[in-house]
Amino acid sequence: MECGEARTRQTWMDLLRGTAMVLVVLLHAALDAGGPDGQAFDAFLRPFRMPILMALSGLLLQHSLSKGLRTYAVGKLGGIVWPWALWMAVMVVILTQQARQDPVAFLTIGTNLWFLQALACAYALAWVLRPVPPAFVAVGLLLVAAPMQDRVSAIGTYAWYGAFFFMGAALRPVLDRWIRVRFGWPLALGVLAVAGGLSQVPRGLYVPYRLEDAAVSLAGILAAIWLAVRVPRVAPVRAVEWIGRNSMVTYLVHTALMEPVAGAILRRRLGDAPSMLLSFVLVMSGCLVMTAIRPWTGWLYQLPLSTWASARVRATAGPSGAG
């Protein structure tokens, strides 16, 4: 078994991202085609699925900030805003009727692309609030989200999930110490997370914006990090890491594919479980194909100009500007 010293930080992050991506596809298949049982499974993992993706991005925040404003802004515009805009145009074509009914809601929280918007807002806020400790920002965002828990709103959604971004940033200075702790604390947090996930099942899609629910999500994040570092890097694990390294591909492609694929399968009336599994297999297969050809389709996920501009900024800045 590989421990923290033997395994680089990037590979366990890739493993967690890849696992989250596979679960995102599976659980959206369950939500769209899986019936009550699939939706219960979705609800169980709801406190952890997106919060852990936010926290992993937050863990890398200081590295991004150290590059300077120009590189920081160009990178986020090219790597987050560009794919959001491009794939949102695709979603408008796929879901034209929903987009026409309430354009503002559709563009902000009406598709699975809301995550990219929340992430972009978190990065923008992180730059503005650089002098403020990330833990304070996280608590502030939780307090902003709390009054909005009984209504669907972009501000509440972005604040709630953005809090986990800053929790990840706050965790970074003590990350190595946490990875090395003995199994007692991770086990306790894992039990708390499972209990919290089970308590979420009756709520379904409803996500309470309460501090105790944030604590459940954080417990799951910490337990998952501790465990991921110790997972042996056998072939299936490396495959999941590959998905994680290209997580943007799976996230965007599955968003566009799931609605038409699940809809077509449901019309065949195969039953809940077969419909869910078939939707998952077909959509995940499409994601894997698109990941494999990413070297020739990179512009779908990253603005090419942003890559060139970032390199130019680093070259102009010299060694002190590289990060």
Salt bridges, closest charged atoms under 4 A:
GLU5 OE2 - ARG180 NE 3.02
ASP14 OD2 - ARG245 NH1 3.90
ASP42 OD2 - ARG46 NH2 2.50
ASP42 OD1 - ARG49 NH1 3.32
ASP176 OD1 - ARG9 NH2 2.43
GLU212 OE2 - ARG210 NE 3.23
ASP213 OD1 - ARG203 NH1 2.87
ASP213 OD2 - ARG210 NE 3.02
GLU241 OE2 - ARG7 NH2 2.50
GLU241 OE1 - ARG233 NH2 2.70
